[in-house]
Amino acid sequence: MFILTDREPEKTSLRDIAERLNQARGTQGGKKERSGGAGSLNSSFGTGLRIGVEMVSALAVGLGIGWLLDAWLDTKPWLMVVFFFLGAGAGVMNVYRAIMGIGLAPGYRKPTAKARDEDGTDLDA
């Protein structure tokens, strides 16, 4: 049901709404500071679990490929040993990427330098 009146409805900006929302939440500036707690513990546990899974899965894949190639080519145990080390290297690289956060948010990398064509024009469209 709409009621027509001669006064205009209140126009509030997004900033006013954000300020009122922050006051209702009881925070200053809209930011909550965490001081450790359960959220931090769960995040650390999840990161540790991910690192372990990354390492074990890379080793398992390397050993599996080596075992299959050894059985197929009858070169036991040489290819398994080679692929064990390749899997270990891949696992270490995956752990490094997970810890450094490389490749987690595509499209959000800070530009280091503008790409230029051979004639000096910018390639950024």
N, CA, C and O atoms as CSV, one atom per row, in Angstrom:
chain,resi,resn,atom,element,x,y,z
A,1,MET,N,N,0.843,-1.167,0.000
A,1,MET,CA,C,0.000,0.000,0.000
A,1,MET,C,C,0.889,1.231,0.000
A,1,MET,O,O,1.734,1.384,0.882
A,2,PHE,N,N,0.713,2.096,-0.963
A,2,PHE,CA,C,1.504,3.305,-1.097
A,2,PHE,C,C,0.690,4.508,-0.666
A,2,PHE,O,O,-0.479,4.650,-1.025
A,3,ILE,N,N,1.318,5.357,0.097
A,3,ILE,CA,C,0.660,6.586,0.538
A,3,ILE,C,C,1.379,7.750,-0.121
A,3,ILE,O,O,2.596,7.880,0.009
A,4,LEU,N,N,0.656,8.577,-0.811
A,4,LEU,CA,C,1.247,9.731,-1.473
A,4,LEU,C,C,1.235,10.922,-0.529
A,4,LEU,O,O,0.196,11.290,0.021
A,5,THR,N,N,2.390,11.510,-0.353
A,5,THR,CA,C,2.504,12.713,0.480
A,5,THR,C,C,3.277,13.765,-0.290
A,5,THR,O,O,3.878,13.480,-1.325
A,6,ASP,N,N,3.256,15.005,0.236
A,6,ASP,CA,C,3.987,16.049,-0.459
A,6,ASP,C,C,5.461,16.085,-0.072
A,6,ASP,O,O,6.231,16.795,-0.719
A,7,ARG,N,N,5.876,15.367,0.931
A,7,ARG,CA,C,7.296,15.413,1.261
A,7,ARG,C,C,8.052,14.277,0.563
A,7,ARG,O,O,7.505,13.207,0.296
A,8,GLU,N,N,9.314,14.547,0.282
A,8,GLU,CA,C,10.149,13.566,-0.411
A,8,GLU,C,C,10.659,12.539,0.592
A,8,GLU,O,O,10.927,12.873,1.747
A,9,PRO,N,N,10.790,11.317,0.160
A,9,PRO,CA,C,11.351,10.324,1.075
A,9,PRO,C,C,12.795,10.691,1.411
A,9,PRO,O,O,13.482,11.361,0.640
A,10,GLU,N,N,13.232,10.233,2.583
A,10,GLU,CA,C,14.603,10.532,3.004
A,10,GLU,C,C,15.586,9.874,2.055
A,10,GLU,O,O,15.479,8.690,1.735
A,11,LYS,N,N,16.537,10.667,1.617
A,11,LYS,CA,C,17.583,10.125,0.762
A,11,LYS,C,C,18.829,9.959,1.621
A,11,LYS,O,O,19.363,10.929,2.160
A,12,THR,N,N,19.274,8.744,1.737
A,12,THR,CA,C,20.470,8.474,2.529
A,12,THR,C,C,21.553,7.945,1.612
A,12,THR,O,O,21.297,7.171,0.689
A,13,SER,N,N,22.734,8.372,1.884
A,13,SER,CA,C,23.857,7.892,1.089
A,13,SER,C,C,24.345,6.563,1.658
A,13,SER,O,O,23.983,6.175,2.769
A,14,LEU,N,N,25.143,5.899,0.901
A,14,LEU,CA,C,25.700,4.631,1.358
A,14,LEU,C,C,26.572,4.820,2.590
A,14,LEU,O,O,26.651,3.939,3.446
A,15,ARG,N,N,27.220,5.966,2.674
A,15,ARG,CA,C,28.071,6.238,3.828
A,15,ARG,C,C,27.233,6.335,5.104
A,15,ARG,O,O,27.627,5.820,6.151
A,16,ASP,N,N,26.079,6.995,5.014
A,16,ASP,CA,C,25.192,7.089,6.179
A,16,ASP,C,C,24.697,5.713,6.601
A,16,ASP,O,O,24.634,5.399,7.790
A,17,ILE,N,N,24.354,4.911,5.630
A,17,ILE,CA,C,23.886,3.560,5.946
A,17,ILE,C,C,25.004,2.752,6.593
A,17,ILE,O,O,24.767,2.023,7.555
A,18,ALA,N,N,26.231,2.879,6.066
A,18,ALA,CA,C,27.361,2.150,6.638
A,18,ALA,C,C,27.642,2.605,8.065
A,18,ALA,O,O,27.948,1.784,8.930
A,19,GLU,N,N,27.539,3.912,8.316
A,19,GLU,CA,C,27.768,4.415,9.676
A,19,GLU,C,C,26.719,3.876,10.641
A,19,GLU,O,O,27.043,3.463,11.755
A,20,ARG,N,N,25.477,3.882,10.212
A,20,ARG,CA,C,24.429,3.357,11.094
A,20,ARG,C,C,24.591,1.861,11.318
A,20,ARG,O,O,24.335,1.363,12.415
A,21,LEU,N,N,25.009,1.150,10.294
A,21,LEU,CA,C,25.232,-0.286,10.435
A,21,LEU,C,C,26.378,-0.560,11.399
A,21,LEU,O,O,26.289,-1.464,12.229
A,22,ASN,N,N,27.459,0.219,11.293
A,22,ASN,CA,C,28.588,0.049,12.203
A,22,ASN,C,C,28.200,0.381,13.639
A,22,ASN,O,O,28.651,-0.283,14.572
A,23,GLN,N,N,27.375,1.397,13.821
A,23,GLN,CA,C,26.918,1.725,15.174
A,23,GLN,C,C,26.061,0.598,15.727
A,23,GLN,O,O,26.156,0.262,16.907
A,24,ALA,N,N,25.229,0.019,14.883
A,24,ALA,CA,C,24.391,-1.088,15.340
A,24,ALA,C,C,25.229,-2.305,15.698
A,24,ALA,O,O,24.880,-3.050,16.613
A,25,ARG,N,N,26.310,-2.509,14.999
A,25,ARG,CA,C,27.194,-3.635,15.297
A,25,ARG,C,C,28.071,-3.350,16.511
A,25,ARG,O,O,28.630,-4.270,17.108
A,26,GLY,N,N,28.188,-2.101,16.866
A,26,GLY,CA,C,28.996,-1.748,18.032
A,26,GLY,C,C,30.471,-1.638,17.732
A,26,GLY,O,O,31.295,-1.824,18.628
A,27,THR,N,N,30.827,-1.342,16.504
A,27,THR,CA,C,32.240,-1.203,16.155
A,27,THR,C,C,32.521,0.228,15.747
A,27,THR,O,O,31.603,0.971,15.397
A,28,GLN,N,N,33.749,0.607,15.788
A,28,GLN,CA,C,34.178,1.934,15.350
A,28,GLN,C,C,34.916,1.787,14.031
A,28,GLN,O,O,35.897,1.047,13.957
A,29,GLY,N,N,34.476,2.463,13.004
A,29,GLY,CA,C,35.148,2.425,11.715
A,29,GLY,C,C,34.819,1.204,10.884
A,29,GLY,O,O,35.337,1.074,9.775
A,30,GLY,N,N,33.996,0.320,11.362
A,30,GLY,CA,C,33.574,-0.828,10.579
A,30,GLY,C,C,34.544,-1.985,10.579
A,30,GLY,O,O,34.348,-2.955,9.847
A,31,LYS,N,N,35.601,-1.903,11.397
A,31,LYS,CA,C,36.580,-2.981,11.408
A,31,LYS,C,C,36.608,-3.623,12.781
A,31,LYS,O,O,36.630,-2.942,13.806
A,32,LYS,N,N,36.607,-4.931,12.782
A,32,LYS,CA,C,36.780,-5.671,14.023
A,32,LYS,C,C,38.201,-6.197,14.058
A,32,LYS,O,O,38.703,-6.732,13.070
A,33,GLU,N,N,38.833,-6.043,15.184
A,33,GLU,CA,C,40.176,-6.570,15.326
A,33,GLU,C,C,40.088,-7.919,16.008
A,33,GLU,O,O,39.466,-8.066,17.060
A,34,ARG,N,N,40.720,-8.894,15.391
A,34,ARG,CA,C,40.726,-10.229,15.976
A,34,ARG,C,C,41.992,-10.404,16.787
A,34,ARG,O,O,43.072,-9.973,16.384
A,35,SER,N,N,41.851,-11.018,17.890
A,35,SER,CA,C,43.010,-11.281,18.728
A,35,SER,C,C,43.155,-12.785,18.897
A,35,SER,O,O,42.898,-13.335,19.968
A,36,GLY,N,N,43.571,-13.435,17.819
A,36,GLY,CA,C,43.705,-14.882,17.885
A,36,GLY,C,C,42.342,-15.518,17.939
A,36,GLY,O,O,41.476,-15.203,17.123
A,37,GLY,N,N,42.139,-16.401,18.879
A,37,GLY,CA,C,40.834,-16.998,19.066
A,37,GLY,C,C,40.631,-18.223,18.208
A,37,GLY,O,O,41.566,-18.726,17.584
A,38,ALA,N,N,39.391,-18.702,18.181
A,38,ALA,CA,C,39.067,-19.936,17.478
A,38,ALA,C,C,39.211,-19.783,15.972
A,38,ALA,O,O,39.631,-20.727,15.302
A,39,GLY,N,N,38.875,-18.621,15.423
A,39,GLY,CA,C,38.991,-18.417,13.982
A,39,GLY,C,C,40.423,-18.526,13.506
A,39,GLY,O,O,40.690,-19.106,12.454
A,40,SER,N,N,41.344,-17.971,14.273
A,40,SER,CA,C,42.752,-18.030,13.926
A,40,SER,C,C,43.277,-19.459,14.022
A,40,SER,O,O,44.068,-19.896,13.187
A,41,LEU,N,N,42.830,-20.180,15.043
A,41,LEU,CA,C,43.259,-21.564,15.222
A,41,LEU,C,C,42.759,-22.431,14.079
A,41,LEU,O,O,43.509,-23.255,13.556
A,42,ASN,N,N,41.500,-22.257,13.682
A,42,ASN,CA,C,40.957,-23.035,12.578
A,42,ASN,C,C,41.668,-22.719,11.276
A,42,ASN,O,O,41.903,-23.615,10.465
A,43,SER,N,N,42.011,-21.461,11.066
A,43,SER,CA,C,42.711,-21.075,9.851
A,43,SER,C,C,44.106,-21.701,9.810
A,43,SER,O,O,44.540,-22.184,8.764
A,44,SER,N,N,44.797,-21.694,10.930
A,44,SER,CA,C,46.127,-22.297,10.993
A,44,SER,C,C,46.057,-23.800,10.798
A,44,SER,O,O,46.902,-24.383,10.118
A,45,PHE,N,N,45.058,-24.426,11.390
A,45,PHE,CA,C,44.883,-25.866,11.233
A,45,PHE,C,C,44.589,-26.207,9.775
A,45,PHE,O,O,45.127,-27.178,9.243
A,46,GLY,N,N,43.746,-25.419,9.132
A,46,GLY,CA,C,43.418,-25.646,7.726
A,46,GLY,C,C,44.626,-25.479,6.829
A,46,GLY,O,O,44.815,-26.244,5.884
A,47,THR,N,N,45.450,-24.475,7.122
A,47,THR,CA,C,46.656,-24.257,6.328
A,47,THR,C,C,47.629,-25.417,6.502
A,47,THR,O,O,48.212,-25.892,5.527
A,48,GLY,N,N,47.807,-25.872,7.727
A,48,GLY,CA,C,48.689,-27.010,7.981
A,48,GLY,C,C,48.199,-28.281,7.310
A,48,GLY,O,O,48.987,-29.046,6.755
A,49,LEU,N,N,46.898,-28.498,7.365
A,49,LEU,CA,C,46.320,-29.673,6.723
A,49,LEU,C,C,46.500,-29.599,5.210
A,49,LEU,O,O,46.803,-30.606,4.569
A,50,ARG,N,N,46.314,-28.424,4.644
A,50,ARG,CA,C,46.486,-28.263,3.197
A,50,ARG,C,C,47.920,-28.543,2.786
A,50,ARG,O,O,48.160,-29.194,1.769
A,51,ILE,N,N,48.879,-28.055,3.570
A,51,ILE,CA,C,50.286,-28.276,3.248
A,51,ILE,C,C,50.617,-29.762,3.289
A,51,ILE,O,O,51.324,-30.269,2.417
A,52,GLY,N,N,50.106,-30.460,4.300
A,52,GLY,CA,C,50.339,-31.900,4.392
A,52,GLY,C,C,49.736,-32.656,3.222
A,52,GLY,O,O,50.366,-33.554,2.666
A,53,VAL,N,N,48.523,-32.296,2.852
A,53,VAL,CA,C,47.859,-32.967,1.729
A,53,VAL,C,C,48.590,-32.681,0.426
A,53,VAL,O,O,48.736,-33.574,-0.409
A,54,GLU,N,N,49.051,-31.451,0.241
A,54,GLU,CA,C,49.795,-31.103,-0.974
A,54,GLU,C,C,51.042,-31.983,-1.101
A,54,GLU,O,O,51.327,-32.506,-2.178
A,55,MET,N,N,51.776,-32.144,-0.010
A,55,MET,CA,C,53.020,-32.905,-0.054
A,55,MET,C,C,52.762,-34.388,-0.277
A,55,MET,O,O,53.399,-35.012,-1.125
A,56,VAL,N,N,51.828,-34.954,0.484
A,56,VAL,CA,C,51.548,-36.389,0.381
A,56,VAL,C,C,50.973,-36.735,-0.990
A,56,VAL,O,O,51.341,-37.754,-1.573
A,57,SER,N,N,50.082,-35.905,-1.506
A,57,SER,CA,C,49.481,-36.213,-2.808
A,57,SER,C,C,50.511,-36.129,-3.932
A,57,SER,O,O,50.477,-36.939,-4.858
A,58,ALA,N,N,51.420,-35.166,-3.866
A,58,ALA,CA,C,52.458,-35.072,-4.896
A,58,ALA,C,C,53.378,-36.286,-4.848
A,58,ALA,O,O,53.761,-36.815,-5.891
A,59,LEU,N,N,53.734,-36.731,-3.648
A,59,LEU,CA,C,54.561,-37.931,-3.528
A,59,LEU,C,C,53.820,-39.161,-4.032
A,59,LEU,O,O,54.408,-39.997,-4.718
A,60,ALA,N,N,52.539,-39.284,-3.702
A,60,ALA,CA,C,51.752,-40.440,-4.132
A,60,ALA,C,C,51.626,-40.479,-5.653
A,60,ALA,O,O,51.745,-41.545,-6.258
A,61,VAL,N,N,51.390,-39.336,-6.268
A,61,VAL,CA,C,51.283,-39.296,-7.729
A,61,VAL,C,C,52.625,-39.654,-8.361
A,61,VAL,O,O,52.665,-40.416,-9.327
A,62,GLY,N,N,53.709,-39.122,-7.837
A,62,GLY,CA,C,55.030,-39.445,-8.366
A,62,GLY,C,C,55.355,-40.920,-8.235
A,62,GLY,O,O,55.842,-41.537,-9.182
A,63,LEU,N,N,55.087,-41.490,-7.062
A,63,LEU,CA,C,55.339,-42.917,-6.871
A,63,LEU,C,C,54.432,-43.763,-7.755
A,63,LEU,O,O,54.872,-44.777,-8.298
A,64,GLY,N,N,53.185,-43.366,-7.905
A,64,GLY,CA,C,52.255,-44.124,-8.749
A,64,GLY,C,C,52.688,-44.135,-10.205
A,64,GLY,O,O,52.666,-45.180,-10.856
A,65,ILE,N,N,53.080,-42.983,-10.715
A,65,ILE,CA,C,53.545,-42.921,-12.104
A,65,ILE,C,C,54.814,-43.751,-12.271
A,65,ILE,O,O,54.952,-44.482,-13.252
A,66,GLY,N,N,55.737,-43.644,-11.324
A,66,GLY,CA,C,56.965,-44.427,-11.394
A,66,GLY,C,C,56.705,-45.918,-11.338
A,66,GLY,O,O,57.322,-46.686,-12.075
A,67,TRP,N,N,55.796,-46.334,-10.470
A,67,TRP,CA,C,55.461,-47.759,-10.351
A,67,TRP,C,C,54.829,-48.289,-11.637
A,67,TRP,O,O,55.176,-49.376,-12.100
A,68,LEU,N,N,53.896,-47.518,-12.216
A,68,LEU,CA,C,53.254,-47.946,-13.461
A,68,LEU,C,C,54.254,-48.026,-14.615
A,68,LEU,O,O,54.229,-48.975,-15.398
A,69,LEU,N,N,55.129,-47.032,-14.716
A,69,LEU,CA,C,56.127,-47.071,-15.786
A,69,LEU,C,C,57.131,-48.199,-15.572
A,69,LEU,O,O,57.567,-48.826,-16.537
A,70,ASP,N,N,57.503,-48.465,-14.322
A,70,ASP,CA,C,58.397,-49.586,-14.029
A,70,ASP,C,C,57.760,-50.913,-14.422
A,70,ASP,O,O,58.426,-51.775,-14.996
A,71,ALA,N,N,56.481,-51.081,-14.118
A,71,ALA,CA,C,55.798,-52.331,-14.460
A,71,ALA,C,C,55.661,-52.472,-15.976
A,71,ALA,O,O,55.772,-53.576,-16.510
A,72,TRP,N,N,55.423,-51.365,-16.664
A,72,TRP,CA,C,55.221,-51.416,-18.110
A,72,TRP,C,C,56.541,-51.627,-18.859
A,72,TRP,O,O,56.606,-52.415,-19.803
A,73,LEU,N,N,57.590,-50.917,-18.432
A,73,LEU,CA,C,58.874,-50.975,-19.128
A,73,LEU,C,C,59.855,-51.967,-18.510
A,73,LEU,O,O,60.954,-52.150,-19.031
A,74,ASP,N,N,59.474,-52.605,-17.410
A,74,ASP,CA,C,60.303,-53.586,-16.701
A,74,ASP,C,C,61.673,-52.997,-16.343
A,74,ASP,O,O,62.716,-53.563,-16.667
A,75,THR,N,N,61.637,-51.851,-15.669
A,75,THR,CA,C,62.868,-51.172,-15.253
A,75,THR,C,C,62.935,-51.029,-13.741
A,75,THR,O,O,63.565,-50.099,-13.237
A,76,LYS,N,N,62.293,-51.938,-13.008
A,76,LYS,CA,C,62.177,-51.803,-11.552
A,76,LYS,C,C,63.540,-51.625,-10.928
A,76,LYS,O,O,64.471,-52.301,-11.367
A,77,PRO,N,N,63.729,-50.807,-9.979
A,77,PRO,CA,C,62.941,-49.764,-9.338
A,77,PRO,C,C,63.321,-48.368,-9.796
A,77,PRO,O,O,62.981,-47.385,-9.139
A,78,TRP,N,N,64.029,-48.270,-10.926
A,78,TRP,CA,C,64.659,-47.003,-11.280
A,78,TRP,C,C,63.666,-45.880,-11.569
A,78,TRP,O,O,63.856,-44.763,-11.089
A,79,LEU,N,N,62.638,-46.142,-12.323
A,79,LEU,CA,C,61.689,-45.068,-12.629
A,79,LEU,C,C,60.890,-44.648,-11.398
A,79,LEU,O,O,60.492,-43.490,-11.272
A,80,MET,N,N,60.655,-45.611,-10.480
A,80,MET,CA,C,59.958,-45.239,-9.245
A,80,MET,C,C,60.818,-44.291,-8.414
A,80,MET,O,O,60.305,-43.348,-7.812
A,81,VAL,N,N,62.104,-44.539,-8.383
A,81,VAL,CA,C,63.014,-43.661,-7.641
A,81,VAL,C,C,63.061,-42.277,-8.291
A,81,VAL,O,O,63.025,-41.261,-7.597
A,82,VAL,N,N,63.141,-42.241,-9.612
A,82,VAL,CA,C,63.185,-40.961,-10.324
A,82,VAL,C,C,61.901,-40.175,-10.081
A,82,VAL,O,O,61.949,-38.985,-9.773
A,83,PHE,N,N,60.750,-40.840,-10.220
A,83,PHE,CA,C,59.485,-40.134,-10.044
A,83,PHE,C,C,59.190,-39.823,-8.579
A,83,PHE,O,O,58.402,-38.923,-8.288
A,84,PHE,N,N,59.816,-40.561,-7.646
A,84,PHE,CA,C,59.704,-40.181,-6.234
A,84,PHE,C,C,60.320,-38.806,-6.026
A,84,PHE,O,O,59.728,-37.945,-5.376
A,85,PHE,N,N,61.510,-38.604,-6.579
A,85,PHE,CA,C,62.167,-37.308,-6.418
A,85,PHE,C,C,61.441,-36.205,-7.194
A,85,PHE,O,O,61.380,-35.065,-6.734
A,86,LEU,N,N,60.892,-36.536,-8.366
A,86,LEU,CA,C,60.099,-35.543,-9.094
A,86,LEU,C,C,58.839,-35.176,-8.308
A,86,LEU,O,O,58.456,-34.007,-8.260
A,87,GLY,N,N,58.195,-36.171,-7.694
A,87,GLY,CA,C,57.013,-35.904,-6.873
A,87,GLY,C,C,57.362,-35.088,-5.638
A,87,GLY,O,O,56.607,-34.202,-5.238
A,88,ALA,N,N,58.520,-35.393,-5.029
A,88,ALA,CA,C,58.947,-34.622,-3.862
A,88,ALA,C,C,59.215,-33.172,-4.255
A,88,ALA,O,O,58.852,-32.250,-3.524
A,89,GLY,N,N,59.846,-32.972,-5.402
A,89,GLY,CA,C,60.080,-31.609,-5.880
A,89,GLY,C,C,58.782,-30.875,-6.168
A,89,GLY,O,O,58.639,-29.697,-5.842
A,90,ALA,N,N,57.839,-31.577,-6.780
A,90,ALA,CA,C,56.537,-30.960,-7.056
A,90,ALA,C,C,55.809,-30.640,-5.756
A,90,ALA,O,O,55.148,-29.608,-5.651
A,91,GLY,N,N,55.930,-31.524,-4.765
A,91,GLY,CA,C,55.291,-31.272,-3.470
A,91,GLY,C,C,55.875,-30.062,-2.772
A,91,GLY,O,O,55.137,-29.246,-2.220
A,92,VAL,N,N,57.191,-29.937,-2.793
A,92,VAL,CA,C,57.840,-28.777,-2.175
A,92,VAL,C,C,57.430,-27.500,-2.899
A,92,VAL,O,O,57.188,-26.472,-2.265
A,93,MET,N,N,57.352,-27.564,-4.230
A,93,MET,CA,C,56.938,-26.389,-4.993
A,93,MET,C,C,55.483,-26.021,-4.673
A,93,MET,O,O,55.162,-24.839,-4.546
A,94,ASN,N,N,54.606,-27.015,-4.543
A,94,ASN,CA,C,53.208,-26.747,-4.196
A,94,ASN,C,C,53.086,-26.152,-2.799
A,94,ASN,O,O,52.285,-25.244,-2.577
A,95,VAL,N,N,53.874,-26.657,-1.860
A,95,VAL,CA,C,53.847,-26.111,-0.500
A,95,VAL,C,C,54.326,-24.665,-0.508
A,95,VAL,O,O,53.739,-23.815,0.162
A,96,TYR,N,N,55.380,-24.381,-1.256
A,96,TYR,CA,C,55.886,-23.008,-1.359
A,96,TYR,C,C,54.822,-22.090,-1.944
A,96,TYR,O,O,54.601,-20.989,-1.440
A,97,ARG,N,N,54.162,-22.545,-3.009
A,97,ARG,CA,C,53.107,-21.731,-3.625
A,97,ARG,C,C,51.947,-21.526,-2.665
A,97,ARG,O,O,51.353,-20.448,-2.639
A,98,ALA,N,N,51.615,-22.539,-1.877
A,98,ALA,CA,C,50.504,-22.406,-0.929
A,98,ALA,C,C,50.849,-21.416,0.178
A,98,ALA,O,O,50.008,-20.611,0.578
A,99,ILE,N,N,52.073,-21.473,0.667
A,99,ILE,CA,C,52.479,-20.581,1.755
A,99,ILE,C,C,52.593,-19.138,1.266
A,99,ILE,O,O,52.184,-18.211,1.966
A,100,MET,N,N,53.144,-18.949,0.074
A,100,MET,CA,C,53.338,-17.598,-0.448
A,100,MET,C,C,52.068,-17.030,-1.068
A,100,MET,O,O,52.010,-15.837,-1.365
A,101,GLY,N,N,51.057,-17.858,-1.267
A,101,GLY,CA,C,49.804,-17.380,-1.839
A,101,GLY,C,C,49.888,-17.122,-3.329
A,101,GLY,O,O,49.128,-16.316,-3.865
A,102,ILE,N,N,50.799,-17.795,-3.998
A,102,ILE,CA,C,50.977,-17.596,-5.435
A,102,ILE,C,C,49.877,-18.342,-6.178
A,102,ILE,O,O,49.660,-19.532,-5.950
A,103,GLY,N,N,49.198,-17.649,-7.052
A,103,GLY,CA,C,48.183,-18.277,-7.886
A,103,GLY,C,C,46.848,-18.487,-7.212
A,103,GLY,O,O,46.008,-19.220,-7.734
A,104,LEU,N,N,46.625,-17.865,-6.065
A,104,LEU,CA,C,45.362,-18.073,-5.371
A,104,LEU,C,C,44.277,-17.131,-5.839
A,104,LEU,O,O,43.100,-17.487,-5.802
A,105,ALA,N,N,44.633,-15.949,-6.276
A,105,ALA,CA,C,43.628,-14.972,-6.689
A,105,ALA,C,C,43.984,-14.443,-8.074
A,105,ALA,O,O,44.591,-13.378,-8.188
A,106,PRO,N,N,43.621,-15.159,-9.111
A,106,PRO,CA,C,43.986,-14.693,-10.444
A,106,PRO,C,C,43.301,-13.382,-10.776
A,106,PRO,O,O,42.141,-13.166,-10.425
A,107,GLY,N,N,44.020,-12.519,-11.447
A,107,GLY,CA,C,43.468,-11.234,-11.847
A,107,GLY,C,C,43.696,-10.127,-10.845
A,107,GLY,O,O,43.341,-8.980,-11.117
A,108,TYR,N,N,44.274,-10.426,-9.698
A,108,TYR,CA,C,44.484,-9.412,-8.675
A,108,TYR,C,C,45.961,-9.133,-8.436
A,108,TYR,O,O,46.321,-8.539,-7.420
A,109,ARG,N,N,46.809,-9.548,-9.347
A,109,ARG,CA,C,48.228,-9.286,-9.189
A,109,ARG,C,C,48.507,-7.823,-9.486
A,109,ARG,O,O,47.950,-7.262,-10.430
A,110,LYS,N,N,49.359,-7.207,-8.692
A,110,LYS,CA,C,49.710,-5.808,-8.916
A,110,LYS,C,C,50.594,-5.715,-10.156
A,110,LYS,O,O,51.531,-6.499,-10.307
A,111,PRO,N,N,50.306,-4.773,-11.037
A,111,PRO,CA,C,51.130,-4.652,-12.246
A,111,PRO,C,C,52.521,-4.147,-11.888
A,111,PRO,O,O,52.668,-3.196,-11.120
A,112,THR,N,N,53.534,-4.790,-12.446
A,112,THR,CA,C,54.906,-4.386,-12.166
A,112,THR,C,C,55.404,-3.382,-13.193
A,112,THR,O,O,56.057,-2.400,-12.841
A,113,ALA,N,N,55.105,-3.620,-14.434
A,113,ALA,CA,C,55.495,-2.694,-15.495
A,113,ALA,C,C,54.499,-2.854,-16.634
A,113,ALA,O,O,53.904,-3.917,-16.814
A,114,LYS,N,N,54.329,-1.786,-17.396
A,114,LYS,CA,C,53.396,-1.864,-18.520
A,114,LYS,C,C,54.024,-2.656,-19.653
A,114,LYS,O,O,55.200,-2.491,-19.975
A,115,ALA,N,N,53.216,-3.519,-20.249
A,115,ALA,CA,C,53.678,-4.273,-21.404
A,115,ALA,C,C,53.651,-3.360,-22.624
A,115,ALA,O,O,52.673,-2.650,-22.857
A,116,ARG,N,N,54.709,-3.383,-23.383
A,116,ARG,CA,C,54.794,-2.521,-24.560
A,116,ARG,C,C,55.086,-3.370,-25.798
A,116,ARG,O,O,55.779,-4.386,-25.731
A,117,ASP,N,N,54.549,-2.932,-26.899
A,117,ASP,CA,C,54.784,-3.576,-28.177
A,117,ASP,C,C,56.163,-3.164,-28.677
A,117,ASP,O,O,56.830,-2.339,-28.051
A,118,GLU,N,N,56.595,-3.731,-29.799
A,118,GLU,CA,C,57.908,-3.405,-30.346
A,118,GLU,C,C,58.043,-1.933,-30.719
A,118,GLU,O,O,59.127,-1.360,-30.616
A,119,ASP,N,N,56.940,-1.321,-31.151
A,119,ASP,CA,C,57.009,0.091,-31.536
A,119,ASP,C,C,56.807,1.037,-30.357
A,119,ASP,O,O,56.782,2.253,-30.544
A,120,GLY,N,N,56.662,0.497,-29.139
A,120,GLY,CA,C,56.570,1.328,-27.951
A,120,GLY,C,C,55.169,1.639,-27.482
A,120,GLY,O,O,55.003,2.361,-26.499
A,121,THR,N,N,54.149,1.115,-28.154
A,121,THR,CA,C,52.777,1.379,-27.719
A,121,THR,C,C,52.381,0.402,-26.623
A,121,THR,O,O,52.848,-0.736,-26.592
A,122,ASP,N,N,51.518,0.856,-25.730
A,122,ASP,CA,C,51.053,0.014,-24.636
A,122,ASP,C,C,50.179,-1.106,-25.168
A,122,ASP,O,O,49.367,-0.895,-26.069
A,123,LEU,N,N,50.347,-2.306,-24.604
A,123,LEU,CA,C,49.520,-3.441,-24.984
A,123,LEU,C,C,48.261,-3.524,-24.149
A,123,LEU,O,O,47.356,-4.294,-24.473
A,124,ASP,N,N,48.182,-2.740,-23.072
A,124,ASP,CA,C,46.988,-2.761,-22.222
A,124,ASP,C,C,45.824,-2.160,-22.987
A,124,ASP,O,O,45.888,-1.022,-23.451
A,125,ALA,N,N,44.758,-2.940,-23.112
A,125,ALA,CA,C,43.601,-2.445,-23.867
A,125,ALA,C,C,42.639,-1.706,-22.997
A,125,ALA,O,O,41.613,-1.227,-23.480
